[in-house]
């Protein structure tokens, strides 16, 4: 059985791993990975709008991995519309990259649960196999954190190098063309970053759990017996 010191740190490691699982689920469900401002370039060209008038042609957009929303501003007021990535919009995107991001996040969910199980196992008992011990916890956390980090990097690549926002903004637009003027990552993206950070923190937690505590030595007093004590 592990001592109380290790139990506390293994318990914290299991909580961090499970919190990473919860964070990834939230990031998948909430459609706020990125938001931006989109300019109706067609409307600007039609009226030859100057800088002060451009505000009338700037709309908003936000989206996640499954759905999103945009507000078109083409000079006649805002028109709000919602969209889903699957099954039609994904064909206009880099479908392979988008599906890979989803698969990586689903894999990270499984790895986070495995990491949680290993931490609980070490909290309850001392495994006789080294791979099930602290080294196993570190291994699964490295894999889970690395997969999440790879999913984050893939999403950034889709935004920066594959014009993800512009493709989504112009989906099913036949008359108007939209140009992205501003982009910023939103809470779901940063939740994924927090998930990867939780696994990195777990490595520190497991390392701390291996610090040996100083042993409490009891001082034994020597008892001297004299001849007078024996007589009494």
Backbone as CSV, one residue per row, in Angstrom:
resi,resn,N_x,N_y,N_z,CA_x,CA_y,CA_z,C_x,C_y,C_z
1,UNK,0.835,-1.201,0.000,0.000,0.000,0.000,0.873,1.256,0.000
2,UNK,0.589,2.232,-0.879,1.366,3.476,-0.861,1.063,4.291,0.388
3,UNK,2.027,5.096,0.809,1.823,5.928,1.978,0.865,7.075,1.687
4,UNK,0.508,7.805,2.751,-0.466,8.898,2.608,0.054,9.995,1.687
5,UNK,1.377,10.214,1.706,1.954,11.272,0.865,1.728,10.964,-0.610
6,UNK,2.014,9.728,-1.005,1.822,9.343,-2.403,0.342,9.290,-2.759
7,UNK,-0.488,8.864,-1.818,-1.927,8.796,-2.088,-2.492,10.171,-2.432
8,UNK,-2.049,11.182,-1.706,-2.529,12.544,-1.959,-2.153,12.996,-3.365
9,UNK,-0.910,12.768,-3.760,-0.458,13.232,-5.073,-1.050,12.403,-6.203
10,UNK,-1.216,11.102,-5.992,-1.875,10.280,-7.008,-3.346,10.661,-7.149
11,UNK,-3.973,11.017,-6.022,-5.356,11.486,-6.090,-5.473,12.770,-6.889
12,UNK,-4.508,13.673,-6.690,-4.491,14.919,-7.465,-4.257,14.622,-8.947
13,UNK,-3.387,13.656,-9.238,-3.121,13.284,-10.632,-4.376,12.738,-11.304
14,UNK,-5.146,11.919,-10.580,-6.384,11.378,-11.153,-7.399,12.485,-11.407
15,UNK,-7.474,13.451,-10.505,-8.393,14.581,-10.705,-8.001,15.417,-11.920
16,UNK,-6.710,15.646,-12.096,-6.242,16.421,-13.243,-6.539,15.698,-14.559
17,UNK,-6.325,14.391,-14.571,-6.596,13.631,-15.794,-8.085,13.629,-16.127
18,UNK,-8.912,13.451,-15.101,-10.356,13.442,-15.357,-10.850,14.829,-15.744
19,UNK,-10.262,15.870,-15.155,-10.642,17.233,-15.543,-10.273,17.499,-16.993
20,UNK,-9.159,16.918,-17.464,-8.793,17.048,-18.874,-9.852,16.405,-19.763
21,UNK,-10.361,15.246,-19.338,-11.434,14.567,-20.085,-12.657,15.476,-20.191
22,UNK,-13.055,16.076,-19.076,-14.220,16.961,-19.060,-13.990,18.183,-19.953
23,UNK,-12.792,18.737,-19.896,-12.479,19.925,-20.697,-12.563,19.632,-22.196
24,UNK,-12.087,18.466,-22.605,-12.151,18.120,-24.031,-13.596,17.957,-24.478
25,UNK,-14.422,17.341,-23.629,-15.844,17.187,-23.959,-16.496,18.560,-24.150
26,UNK,-16.190,19.492,-23.245,-16.753,20.852,-23.349,-16.283,21.519,-24.643
27,UNK,-14.998,21.366,-24.953,-14.456,21.986,-26.168,-15.120,21.428,-27.420
28,UNK,-15.458,20.151,-27.412,-16.127,19.552,-28.563,-17.561,20.047,-28.699
29,UNK,-18.222,20.248,-27.578,-19.650,20.595,-27.605,-19.873,22.083,-27.874
30,UNK,-19.086,22.938,-27.244,-19.298,24.382,-27.355,-18.735,24.905,-28.681
31,UNK,-19.546,25.558,-29.510,-19.081,26.013,-30.846,-18.389,27.375,-30.810
32,UNK,-17.377,27.499,-29.981,-16.680,28.786,-29.869,-15.171,28.567,-29.905
33,UNK,-14.696,27.963,-30.995,-13.260,27.797,-31.169,-12.630,29.068,-31.711
34,UNK,-13.348,29.758,-32.585,-12.783,30.969,-33.192,-13.915,31.917,-33.562
35,UNK,-13.662,33.195,-33.400,-14.608,34.220,-33.830,-13.866,35.233,-34.694
36,UNK,-14.610,35.989,-35.479,-13.956,36.957,-36.356,-14.915,37.973,-36.932
37,UNK,-14.336,38.905,-37.647,-15.099,39.926,-38.365,-14.955,39.654,-39.865
38,UNK,-16.085,39.684,-40.575,-16.057,39.416,-42.019,-16.596,40.633,-42.772
39,UNK,-15.877,41.024,-43.795,-16.241,42.182,-44.609,-16.922,41.711,-45.890
40,UNK,-18.080,42.302,-46.175,-18.791,41.982,-47.422,-18.113,42.758,-48.554
41,UNK,-17.143,42.119,-49.189,-16.341,42.783,-50.211,-17.186,43.175,-51.417
42,UNK,-18.166,42.368,-51.766,-19.024,42.663,-52.915,-19.818,43.946,-52.681
43,UNK,-20.367,44.106,-51.478,-21.123,45.315,-51.156,-20.253,46.557,-51.159
44,UNK,-19.023,46.405,-50.648,-18.088,47.534,-50.629,-17.751,47.970,-52.052
45,UNK,-17.538,47.014,-52.932,-17.191,47.339,-54.321,-18.376,47.961,-55.064
46,UNK,-19.581,47.526,-54.764,-20.762,48.043,-55.460,-21.000,49.522,-55.173
47,UNK,-20.834,49.916,-53.921,-21.122,51.309,-53.540,-19.849,52.139,-53.428
48,UNK,-18.707,51.488,-53.688,-17.423,52.180,-53.570,-17.288,52.837,-52.191
49,UNK,-17.495,52.036,-51.157,-17.524,52.543,-49.781,-16.150,53.019,-49.333
50,UNK,-16.143,54.105,-48.572,-14.915,54.637,-47.981,-14.763,54.093,-46.561
51,UNK,-13.669,54.454,-45.922,-13.375,53.912,-44.594,-14.495,54.117,-43.576
52,UNK,-15.080,55.309,-43.437,-16.150,55.467,-42.438,-17.373,54.592,-42.727
53,UNK,-17.590,54.257,-43.980,-18.773,53.485,-44.352,-18.551,51.979,-44.267
54,UNK,-17.317,51.553,-44.058,-17.018,50.122,-44.033,-17.694,49.405,-42.868
55,UNK,-17.999,50.143,-41.802,-18.630,49.536,-40.632,-19.960,48.883,-41.009
56,UNK,-20.662,49.461,-41.976,-21.955,48.925,-42.401,-21.824,47.589,-43.124
57,UNK,-20.593,47.243,-43.515,-20.391,46.024,-44.293,-19.572,44.967,-43.533
58,UNK,-19.374,45.193,-42.238,-18.593,44.251,-41.432,-19.539,43.449,-40.541
59,UNK,-19.545,42.143,-40.730,-20.368,41.241,-39.931,-19.524,40.406,-38.983
60,UNK,-20.177,39.490,-38.322,-19.504,38.646,-37.323,-19.658,37.176,-37.687
61,UNK,-18.724,36.381,-37.196,-18.788,34.940,-37.389,-18.108,34.252,-36.212
62,UNK,-18.668,33.135,-35.803,-18.007,32.274,-34.819,-18.370,30.824,-35.150
63,UNK,-17.490,29.904,-34.786,-17.744,28.504,-35.110,-16.895,27.586,-34.242
64,UNK,-17.339,26.329,-34.226,-16.609,25.276,-33.532,-16.282,24.162,-34.507
65,UNK,-16.184,22.966,-33.979,-15.830,21.832,-34.829,-17.039,21.191,-35.492
66,UNK,-18.245,21.538,-35.010,-19.448,20.930,-35.572,-20.453,21.954,-36.110
67,UNK,-20.473,23.151,-35.567,-21.461,24.133,-35.998,-20.973,25.540,-35.696
68,UNK,-21.731,26.527,-36.174,-21.361,27.920,-35.938,-22.465,28.855,-36.374
69,UNK,-22.137,30.142,-36.409,-23.120,31.166,-36.754,-22.397,32.354,-37.386
70,UNK,-23.071,33.021,-38.336,-22.507,34.234,-38.920,-23.598,35.274,-39.115
71,UNK,-23.194,36.521,-39.054,-24.094,37.650,-39.277,-23.576,38.410,-40.488
72,UNK,-24.363,38.404,-41.567,-23.985,39.095,-42.804,-24.382,40.561,-42.712
73,UNK,-23.432,41.428,-43.071,-23.695,42.859,-43.139,-23.307,43.331,-44.538
74,UNK,-24.314,43.492,-45.396,-24.040,43.904,-46.778,-24.721,45.225,-47.121
75,UNK,-24.861,46.083,-46.099,-25.426,47.402,-46.320,-26.919,47.509,-46.095
76,UNK,-27.595,46.376,-45.916,-29.055,46.395,-45.734,-29.449,45.825,-44.376
77,UNK,-28.571,45.926,-43.406,-28.845,45.375,-42.085,-28.289,43.970,-41.941
78,UNK,-28.187,43.541,-40.705,-27.594,42.247,-40.439,-28.558,41.094,-40.669
79,UNK,-28.041,40.032,-41.250,-28.811,38.804,-41.463,-28.064,37.660,-40.801
80,UNK,-28.713,37.086,-39.797,-28.092,36.035,-38.997,-28.435,34.661,-39.570
81,UNK,-27.448,33.798,-39.662,-27.679,32.445,-40.145,-26.766,31.476,-39.406
82,UNK,-27.280,30.292,-39.152,-26.498,29.249,-38.496,-26.138,28.163,-39.505
83,UNK,-25.068,27.462,-39.228,-24.612,26.428,-40.156,-24.012,25.266,-39.368
84,UNK,-23.952,24.119,-40.013,-23.323,22.931,-39.445,-22.177,22.501,-40.368
85,UNK,-21.126,21.991,-39.749,-19.956,21.577,-40.531,-20.260,20.317,-41.333
86,UNK,-20.956,19.377,-40.708,-21.306,18.124,-41.382,-22.775,18.158,-41.786
87,UNK,-23.152,17.604,-42.941,-22.301,16.830,-43.862,-21.808,17.611,-45.080
88,UNK,-22.335,18.854,-45.307,-22.067,19.537,-46.576,-20.881,20.501,-46.501
89,UNK,-20.805,21.292,-45.444,-19.763,22.316,-45.348,-18.368,21.703,-45.309
90,UNK,-18.231,20.541,-44.703,-16.914,19.919,-44.575,-16.280,19.652,-45.942
91,UNK,-17.109,19.509,-46.977,-16.579,19.273,-48.323,-15.865,20.502,-48.876
92,UNK,-16.251,21.689,-48.387,-15.608,22.925,-48.835,-14.321,23.207,-48.066
93,UNK,-14.131,22.516,-46.950,-12.944,22.716,-46.135,-11.897,21.671,-46.507
94,UNK,-10.787,21.694,-45.766,-9.818,20.612,-45.866,-10.361,19.468,-45.013
95,UNK,-11.180,18.619,-45.643,-11.927,17.599,-44.906,-11.012,16.676,-44.126
96,UNK,-9.904,16.258,-44.734,-8.984,15.349,-44.068,-8.425,15.940,-42.790
97,UNK,-8.048,17.214,-42.838,-7.482,17.884,-41.655,-8.535,18.055,-40.575
98,UNK,-9.756,18.417,-40.973,-10.818,18.622,-39.989,-11.182,17.312,-39.296
99,UNK,-11.299,16.249,-40.068,-11.609,14.942,-39.476,-10.464,14.481,-38.580
100,UNK,-9.228,14.760,-38.964,-8.084,14.381,-38.143,-8.129,15.080,-36.788
101,UNK,-8.520,16.360,-36.764,-8.638,17.088,-35.495,-9.647,16.406,-34.584
102,UNK,-10.782,16.011,-35.146,-11.808,15.333,-34.349,-11.307,13.991,-33.834
103,UNK,-10.659,13.221,-34.697,-10.155,11.916,-34.281,-9.098,12.052,-33.181
104,UNK,-8.245,13.063,-33.301,-7.237,13.287,-32.262,-7.876,13.627,-30.923
105,UNK,-8.922,14.427,-30.945,-9.585,14.798,-29.693,-10.323,13.614,-29.086
106,UNK,-10.937,12.782,-29.908,-11.592,11.582,-29.388,-10.556,10.605,-28.819
107,UNK,-9.405,10.509,-29.471,-8.325,9.682,-28.936,-7.827,10.246,-27.607
108,UNK,-7.739,11.573,-27.511,-7.303,12.211,-26.264,-8.283,11.924,-25.130
109,UNK,-9.578,11.831,-25.454,-10.567,11.468,-24.434,-10.260,10.099,-23.841
110,UNK,-9.984,9.132,-24.718,-9.686,7.779,-24.248,-8.394,7.744,-23.430
111,UNK,-7.376,8.457,-23.894,-6.098,8.473,-23.180,-6.222,9.147,-21.820
112,UNK,-7.052,10.178,-21.734,-7.268,10.847,-20.449,-7.923,9.908,-19.442
113,UNK,-8.870,9.091,-19.914,-9.504,8.118,-19.021,-8.520,7.046,-18.575
114,UNK,-7.673,6.587,-19.492,-6.655,5.596,-19.128,-5.700,6.178,-18.097
115,UNK,-5.294,7.420,-18.303,-4.413,8.094,-17.349,-5.073,8.205,-15.978
116,UNK,-6.373,8.510,-15.975,-7.116,8.582,-14.707,-7.110,7.231,-14.009
117,UNK,-7.356,6.151,-14.767,-7.360,4.809,-14.187,-6.026,4.418,-13.591
118,UNK,-4.943,4.753,-14.271,-3.617,4.424,-13.766,-3.328,5.175,-12.466
119,UNK,-3.737,6.430,-12.388,-3.505,7.207,-11.173,-4.295,6.629,-9.997
120,UNK,-5.541,6.220,-10.262,-6.366,5.622,-9.203,-5.764,4.292,-8.752
121,UNK,-5.277,3.489,-9.717,-4.642,2.211,-9.386,-3.458,2.405,-8.456
122,UNK,-2.632,3.409,-8.747,-1.464,3.660,-7.894,-1.849,4.255,-6.551
123,UNK,-3.008,4.897,-6.502,-3.474,5.450,-5.224,-3.978,4.327,-4.308
124,UNK,-4.557,3.275,-4.903,-5.118,2.183,-4.110,-4.056,1.179,-3.697
125,UNK,-3.161,0.848,-4.627,-2.153,-0.162,-4.345,-0.864,0.160,-5.079
126,UNK,0.186,-0.550,-4.703,1.477,-0.407,-5.380,1.589,-1.515,-6.416
127,UNK,1.465,-1.189,-7.724,1.499,-2.225,-8.763,2.833,-2.966,-8.771
128,UNK,2.762,-4.268,-9.040,3.992,-5.055,-9.069,4.724,-4.909,-10.389
129,UNK,4.040,-4.382,-11.425,4.693,-4.135,-12.698,5.084,-2.668,-12.797
130,UNK,6.317,-2.419,-13.252,6.805,-1.037,-13.324,5.992,-0.204,-14.302
131,UNK,5.505,-0.839,-15.394,4.762,-0.088,-16.408,3.426,0.400,-15.874
132,UNK,2.920,-0.226,-14.821,1.664,0.214,-14.209,1.872,1.238,-13.103
133,UNK,3.113,1.505,-12.768,3.416,2.423,-11.687,3.504,3.869,-12.155
134,UNK,4.294,4.683,-11.468,4.441,6.097,-11.840,4.894,6.299,-13.278
135,UNK,5.752,5.392,-13.758,6.190,5.498,-15.153,5.029,5.356,-16.124
136,UNK,4.079,4.472,-15.803,2.898,4.303,-16.639,2.019,5.537,-16.642
137,UNK,1.870,6.164,-15.470,1.082,7.401,-15.385,1.702,8.475,-16.264
138,UNK,3.021,8.619,-16.179,3.712,9.627,-16.996,3.550,9.330,-18.480
139,UNK,3.665,8.060,-18.847,3.559,7.676,-20.251,2.202,8.070,-20.821
140,UNK,1.125,7.721,-20.119,-0.221,8.012,-20.634,-0.506,9.502,-20.645
141,UNK,0.066,10.240,-19.688,-0.117,11.690,-19.695,0.644,12.357,-20.832
142,UNK,1.828,11.841,-21.129,2.590,12.376,-22.264,1.830,12.128,-23.564
143,UNK,1.274,10.913,-23.707,0.520,10.593,-24.920,-0.734,11.459,-25.039
144,UNK,-1.479,11.575,-23.947,-2.723,12.360,-23.975,-2.433,13.832,-24.252
145,UNK,-1.469,14.403,-23.528,-1.125,15.807,-23.747,-0.582,16.061,-25.137
146,UNK,0.211,15.117,-25.649,0.751,15.273,-26.996,-0.319,15.224,-28.061
147,UNK,-1.302,14.350,-27.888,-2.400,14.250,-28.859,-3.234,15.522,-28.861
148,UNK,-3.528,16.053,-27.673,-4.289,17.308,-27.598,-3.502,18.446,-28.243
149,UNK,-2.211,18.506,-27.955,-1.374,19.558,-28.549,-1.344,19.444,-30.073
150,UNK,-1.320,18.204,-30.577,-1.328,17.999,-32.028,-2.658,18.446,-32.635
151,UNK,-3.766,18.205,-31.927,-5.080,18.664,-32.402,-5.140,20.191,-32.437
152,UNK,-4.577,20.832,-31.413,-4.551,22.296,-31.366,-3.722,22.852,-32.522
153,UNK,-2.536,22.261,-32.736,-1.667,22.714,-33.824,-2.335,22.515,-35.184
154,UNK,-3.087,21.428,-35.334,-3.785,21.165,-36.603,-4.882,22.202,-36.845
155,UNK,-5.576,22.585,-35.796,-6.617,23.606,-35.951,-6.001,24.953,-36.332
156,UNK,-4.891,25.306,-35.688,-4.198,26.561,-36.018,-3.738,26.530,-37.469
157,UNK,-3.243,25.369,-37.918,-2.811,25.237,-39.310,-3.984,25.405,-40.266
158,UNK,-5.141,24.853,-39.903,-6.323,24.991,-40.754,-6.748,26.446,-40.870
159,UNK,-6.623,27.186,-39.773,-7.021,28.607,-39.779,-6.021,29.451,-40.566
160,UNK,-4.728,29.241,-40.312,-3.703,30.109,-40.886,-3.332,29.763,-42.331
161,UNK,-3.278,28.484,-42.640,-2.752,28.065,-43.941,-3.820,27.559,-44.908
162,UNK,-5.005,27.268,-44.401,-6.060,26.748,-45.277,-7.299,27.654,-45.301
163,UNK,-7.164,28.882,-44.775,-8.239,29.890,-44.833,-9.572,29.321,-44.347
164,UNK,-9.544,28.695,-43.191,-10.738,28.028,-42.675,-11.901,28.992,-42.496
165,UNK,-11.651,30.144,-41.875,-12.725,31.099,-41.608,-13.324,31.648,-42.901
166,UNK,-12.476,31.975,-43.863,-12.970,32.524,-45.124,-13.784,31.491,-45.904
167,UNK,-13.372,30.257,-45.864,-14.135,29.210,-46.547,-15.508,29.031,-45.916
168,UNK,-15.539,29.061,-44.597,-16.826,28.923,-43.905,-17.717,30.130,-44.182
169,UNK,-17.133,31.337,-44.167,-17.917,32.557,-44.386,-18.537,32.600,-45.776
170,UNK,-17.855,32.023,-46.753,-18.340,32.073,-48.137,-19.102,30.821,-48.567
171,UNK,-19.404,29.952,-47.613,-20.126,28.733,-47.946,-21.555,29.064,-48.410
172,UNK,-21.930,28.544,-49.568,-23.251,28.726,-50.181,-23.573,30.197,-50.462
173,UNK,-22.559,31.019,-50.638,-22.763,32.417,-51.010,-22.568,32.553,-52.521
174,UNK,-23.624,32.891,-53.235,-23.562,32.993,-54.684,-23.417,34.444,-55.163
175,UNK,-23.981,35.382,-54.391,-23.946,36.784,-54.819,-22.850,37.591,-54.134
176,UNK,-22.564,37.254,-52.897,-21.637,38.064,-52.110,-20.359,37.290,-51.802
177,UNK,-19.278,38.046,-51.689,-17.997,37.473,-51.298,-17.528,38.152,-50.018
178,UNK,-17.108,37.343,-49.054,-16.700,37.863,-47.753,-15.201,37.677,-47.556
179,UNK,-14.606,38.672,-46.910,-13.173,38.658,-46.609,-13.019,38.773,-45.090
180,UNK,-12.139,37.970,-44.535,-11.893,37.989,-43.095,-10.980,39.161,-42.753
181,UNK,-11.420,40.015,-41.831,-10.611,41.174,-41.435,-10.056,41.028,-40.015
182,UNK,-10.611,40.087,-39.260,-10.142,39.911,-37.884,-10.490,38.501,-37.412
183,UNK,-9.571,37.888,-36.692,-9.785,36.554,-36.130,-9.221,36.505,-34.720
184,UNK,-9.895,35.765,-33.845,-9.350,35.530,-32.519,-9.872,34.208,-31.966
185,UNK,-9.003,33.507,-31.266,-9.372,32.217,-30.694,-10.247,32.435,-29.470
186,UNK,-11.260,31.569,-29.340,-12.239,31.729,-28.272,-12.090,30.642,-27.211
187,UNK,-13.072,30.569,-26.291,-12.930,29.761,-25.087,-12.708,28.274,-25.345
188,UNK,-13.370,27.714,-26.355,-13.196,26.280,-26.615,-11.744,25.955,-26.989
189,UNK,-11.125,26.832,-27.745,-9.712,26.640,-28.108,-8.836,26.668,-26.864
190,UNK,-9.068,27.655,-25.998,-8.244,27.785,-24.801,-8.556,26.698,-23.784
191,UNK,-9.771,26.151,-23.820,-10.095,25.006,-22.974,-9.237,23.806,-23.361
192,UNK,-9.028,23.623,-24.668,-8.148,22.543,-25.136,-6.709,22.780,-24.687
193,UNK,-6.280,24.021,-24.712,-4.934,24.348,-24.221,-4.824,24.003,-22.736
194,UNK,-5.891,24.302,-21.970,-5.907,23.972,-20.544,-5.865,22.465,-20.336
195,UNK,-6.524,21.709,-21.228,-6.504,20.251,-21.129,-5.084,19.710,-21.301
196,UNK,-4.380,20.200,-22.310,-2.988,19.776,-22.515,-2.111,20.192,-21.330
197,UNK,-2.384,21.369,-20.770,-1.608,21.846,-19.623,-1.838,20.972,-18.397
198,UNK,-3.061,20.431,-18.259,-3.367,19.546,-17.125,-2.500,18.290,-17.174
199,UNK,-2.302,17.751,-18.368,-1.449,16.560,-18.489,0.018,16.899,-18.228
200,UNK,0.441,18.075,-18.652,1.815,18.497,-18.362,2.007,18.680,-16.850
201,UNK,0.994,19.232,-16.186,1.055,19.399,-14.729,1.125,18.060,-14.032
202,UNK,0.462,17.067,-14.601,0.478,15.729,-14.006,1.882,15.152,-13.944
203,UNK,2.708,15.468,-14.915,4.092,14.985,-14.890,4.824,15.541,-13.674
204,UNK,4.563,16.790,-13.365,5.178,17.405,-12.182,4.629,16.769,-10.912
205,UNK,3.314,16.510,-10.899,2.671,15.907,-9.730,3.256,14.524,-9.445
206,UNK,3.397,13.718,-10.492,3.957,12.374,-10.308,5.408,12.457,-9.844
207,UNK,6.168,13.403,-10.379,7.566,13.567,-9.949,7.640,13.938,-8.470
208,UNK,6.733,14.800,-8.010,6.720,15.187,-6.598,6.363,13.997,-5.716
209,UNK,5.464,13.145,-6.222,5.033,11.991,-5.425,6.168,11.014,-5.156
210,UNK,7.225,11.085,-5.963,8.354,10.161,-5.792,9.423,10.698,-4.850
211,UNK,9.221,11.890,-4.320,10.191,12.446,-3.370,10.105,11.660,-2.065
212,UNK,11.192,11.068,-1.616,11.142,10.281,-0.369,11.010,11.196,0.850
213,UNK,10.076,10.843,1.717,9.912,11.609,2.952,10.957,11.166,3.970
214,UNK,11.443,12.081,4.791,12.401,11.680,5.839,11.739,10.743,6.841
215,UNK,12.430,9.677,7.204,11.881,8.701,8.141,11.931,9.261,9.554
216,UNK,10.842,9.021,10.256,10.754,9.475,11.647,11.404,8.419,12.542
217,UNK,12.577,8.724,13.068,13.281,7.783,13.931,13.006,8.115,15.395
218,UNK,12.603,7.093,16.141,12.331,7.288,17.568,13.608,7.040,18.356
219,UNK,13.872,7.933,19.246,15.095,7.838,20.042,14.863,6.904,21.222
220,UNK,15.666,5.865,21.324,15.524,4.881,22.405,16.496,5.250,23.512
221,UNK,15.947,5.499,24.696,16.777,5.858,25.836,17.329,4.595,26.489
222,UNK,18.611,4.633,26.755,19.248,3.497,27.412,18.948,3.540,28.908
223,UNK,18.535,2.413,29.401,18.205,2.293,30.826,19.368,1.593,31.537
224,UNK,19.911,2.257,32.543,21.011,1.676,33.308,20.457,1.106,34.590
225,UNK,20.790,-0.095,34.827,20.309,-0.789,36.025,21.476,-0.911,37.002
226,UNK,21.271,-0.420,38.205,22.319,-0.489,39.243,22.003,-1.591,40.219
227,UNK,22.952,-1.843,41.074,22.777,-2.907,42.093,21.670,-2.547,43.056
228,UNK,21.511,-1.250,43.358,20.462,-0.831,44.283,19.075,-1.082,43.724
229,UNK,18.936,-0.902,42.365,17.642,-1.161,41.728,17.270,-2.630,41.825
230,UNK,18.309,-3.496,41.725,18.006,-4.925,41.796,17.535,-5.298,43.192
231,UNK,18.149,-4.721,44.222,17.767,-5.011,45.595,16.314,-4.617,45.862
232,UNK,15.931,-3.478,45.296,14.549,-3.040,45.491,13.572,-3.821,44.620
